[in-house]
Amino acid sequence: MLNDAVLDRQKTQASQAEAGSIANQQGSMANFENLVRDKTTNYLKNAQPGEIYNLLRADFEKPLFEAVMAYTNNNQVQAAKILGISRGTLRKRLKEFGML
C-alpha cells in the first residue's frame, strides 16, 4: 500500500509538472504572438508599402536560422531538415542575412 501511495504521489507530481509545462508553452506562444503584433504595428506606422512582409520575415528568420545553425553546429543538411526547407533555400537565406 505504501508503494501505491508513493506511485500515486509521483503520478500527481508528473501531471502537475506537465500541466505547468503546457501553461508555460501557452504563455510563451502568447508572448510571441504579442511581439509579432507589436512589430507589425510598428512597421505599419513606419515602413513603406510593399516592404513590411520582407522586413518582418527578416526579423523573424534571421534569429530562427541563427538558433538552428547553432543547434546543428552549422550543419546545413541537418538545419534544412529541421526547418523543412531545401538546403538551397537555406543557403539562399543564410546569404541574405550575411550568415554565409
C-alpha positions in Angstrom: 0.0 0.0 0.0 2.9 2.3 0.8 4.2 1.8 -2.7 0.8 2.6 -4.2 0.7 5.8 -2.3 4.2 6.7 -3.5 3.3 5.9 -7.1 0.1 7.9 -6.9 2.0 10.9 -5.5 4.6 10.6 -8.3 1.9 10.4 -10.9 0.2 13.5 -9.4 3.6 15.4 -9.4 4.2 14.3 -13.0 0.8 15.5 -14.1 1.3 18.8 -12.3 4.7 19.3 -14.0 3.2 18.5 -17.4 0.4 21.0 -16.8 2.9 23.6 -15.8 5.0 22.9 -18.9 1.9 23.3 -21.1 1.0 26.5 -19.4 4.5 27.9 -19.9 4.3 26.9 -23.6 1.0 28.7 -24.0 2.3 31.7 -22.2 5.4 31.8 -24.5 3.1 31.5 -27.6 1.0 34.4 -26.4 4.2 36.4 -25.8 5.4 35.6 -29.2 2.1 36.5 -30.8 2.1 39.8 -29.0 5.6 40.5 -30.1 4.6 39.8 -33.7 1.6 42.1 -33.4 3.6 44.9 -31.9 6.3 44.6 -34.5 3.7 44.6 -37.3 2.0 47.6 -35.9 5.3 49.5 -35.7 6.1 48.6 -39.3 2.6 49.6 -40.5 3.3 53.1 -39.0 6.8 53.5 -40.3 7.5 51.2 -43.3 6.9 51.9 -47.0 4.1 50.0 -48.7 5.3 46.7 -50.1 8.3 46.2 -47.7 6.5 45.1 -44.5 6.5 41.4 -45.3 10.2 41.2 -46.1 11.1 43.3 -43.0 9.1 41.1 -40.7 10.4 37.9 -42.4 13.9 39.1 -41.9 13.3 40.0 -38.3 11.8 36.5 -37.7 14.0 34.3 -39.9 17.5 35.6 -39.0 17.3 34.7 -35.3 15.5 31.4 -36.2 18.3 30.5 -38.6 21.0 31.5 -36.1 19.4 29.3 -33.5 19.0 26.3 -35.8 22.5 26.7 -37.2 24.0 26.9 -33.7 21.9 23.8 -32.7 23.2 21.8 -35.6 26.8 23.1 -35.3 26.4 24.8 -38.7 25.4 21.6 -40.4 23.3 22.9 -43.3 21.8 19.5 -44.2 20.5 19.0 -40.6 19.4 22.6 -40.4 17.4 22.4 -43.6 15.7 19.2 -42.4 14.8 20.8 -39.1 13.4 23.8 -40.9 11.6 21.7 -43.5 13.2 23.6 -46.4 15.7 22.6 -49.1 19.4 23.1 -48.5 19.4 25.5 -51.4 16.7 27.7 -49.8 18.6 27.6 -46.5 21.8 28.7 -48.3 20.0 31.5 -50.1 18.5 32.8 -46.8 21.8 32.5 -45.0 23.4 34.6 -47.7 20.6 37.2 -47.5 21.3 37.5 -43.7 25.0 37.7 -44.1 25.5 34.4 -42.4 27.4 32.7 -45.2 
